[in-house]
Amino acid sequence: MAREIKYLSFLIIIIVLVILIGRYYFSDSNIKNSFRSLNNIDNKINDHAKKIPIIESDTKDIIEYVEQTNSKKKKYNFWKLLDPNE
């Protein structure tokens, strides 16, 4: 009997806590405060983004392409490499 009363009290406490947390989470004051906090974070990000210097790219024409003049190319055949008779 005491066990059932203990479990019932635990269940009632959990239900009350869930209801109180839900009421606070969905209250107008909490929604306003969270919106203000998100708005402040966006403003701070925009302010810092304006202060970031833009660095010019200095990597133009650093790769030099070389044309291959060697016209002799050895032809490889994969199946002939595996042939044990040769």
C-alpha positions as CSV (number, residue, x, y, z in Angstrom):
1,M,0.0,0.0,0.0
2,A,2.8,2.4,0.9
3,R,4.5,1.6,-2.4
4,E,1.4,2.6,-4.4
5,I,1.2,5.9,-2.5
6,K,4.8,6.6,-3.1
7,Y,4.4,5.9,-6.9
8,L,1.2,8.0,-7.0
9,S,3.0,10.9,-5.3
10,F,5.9,10.7,-7.7
11,L,3.5,10.7,-10.6
12,I,1.6,13.7,-9.3
13,I,4.9,15.6,-8.7
14,I,6.1,14.9,-12.3
15,I,2.7,16.0,-13.8
16,V,2.8,19.2,-11.7
17,L,6.3,20.0,-12.8
18,V,5.5,19.3,-16.5
19,I,2.5,21.6,-16.3
20,L,4.5,24.4,-14.6
21,I,7.3,24.2,-17.0
22,G,4.9,24.2,-20.0
23,R,3.1,27.2,-18.7
24,Y,6.3,29.1,-18.2
25,Y,7.7,28.0,-21.6
26,F,4.7,29.1,-23.5
27,S,4.1,32.3,-21.5
28,D,4.1,35.7,-23.4
29,S,6.9,37.0,-21.2
30,N,9.2,34.1,-22.0
31,I,8.4,34.3,-25.8
32,K,9.2,38.1,-25.7
33,N,12.5,37.6,-23.8
34,S,13.6,34.8,-26.2
35,F,12.8,37.0,-29.2
36,R,14.7,39.9,-27.7
37,S,17.7,37.7,-27.0
38,L,17.7,36.3,-30.6
39,N,17.3,39.8,-32.0
40,N,20.3,41.0,-29.9
41,I,22.4,38.2,-31.1
42,D,21.5,39.0,-34.7
43,N,22.4,42.7,-34.1
44,K,25.8,41.7,-32.6
45,I,26.6,39.4,-35.6
46,N,25.7,42.2,-38.0
47,D,27.9,44.7,-36.1
48,H,30.9,42.3,-36.1
49,A,30.4,41.5,-39.7
50,K,30.7,45.1,-40.7
51,K,34.0,45.4,-38.8
52,I,35.6,42.4,-40.6
53,P,38.2,43.6,-43.2
54,I,37.9,42.2,-46.7
55,I,41.3,40.8,-47.9
56,E,42.0,41.0,-51.6
57,S,42.9,37.8,-53.3
58,D,46.6,37.4,-54.2
59,T,46.4,34.0,-55.8
60,K,45.8,35.0,-59.4
61,D,48.0,33.3,-62.0
62,I,50.1,31.3,-59.6
63,I,49.6,28.0,-61.4
64,E,51.7,27.6,-64.5
65,Y,50.5,25.0,-66.9
66,V,53.2,23.1,-68.8
67,E,52.4,21.4,-72.1
68,Q,53.8,18.0,-72.5
69,T,56.0,17.6,-75.6
70,N,56.7,13.9,-75.1
71,S,54.6,12.2,-77.7
72,K,55.8,8.7,-76.8
73,K,53.4,7.0,-74.5
74,K,53.7,3.5,-73.5
75,K,50.5,1.5,-73.9
76,Y,49.7,-0.6,-70.9
77,N,47.3,-3.5,-71.2
78,F,46.0,-4.7,-67.8
79,W,45.1,-8.2,-68.9
80,K,48.6,-8.8,-70.4
81,L,50.2,-7.9,-67.2
82,L,48.2,-10.7,-65.5
83,D,49.0,-13.3,-68.1
84,P,51.4,-15.9,-66.4
85,N,52.7,-17.2,-69.8
86,E,54.7,-14.1,-70.6
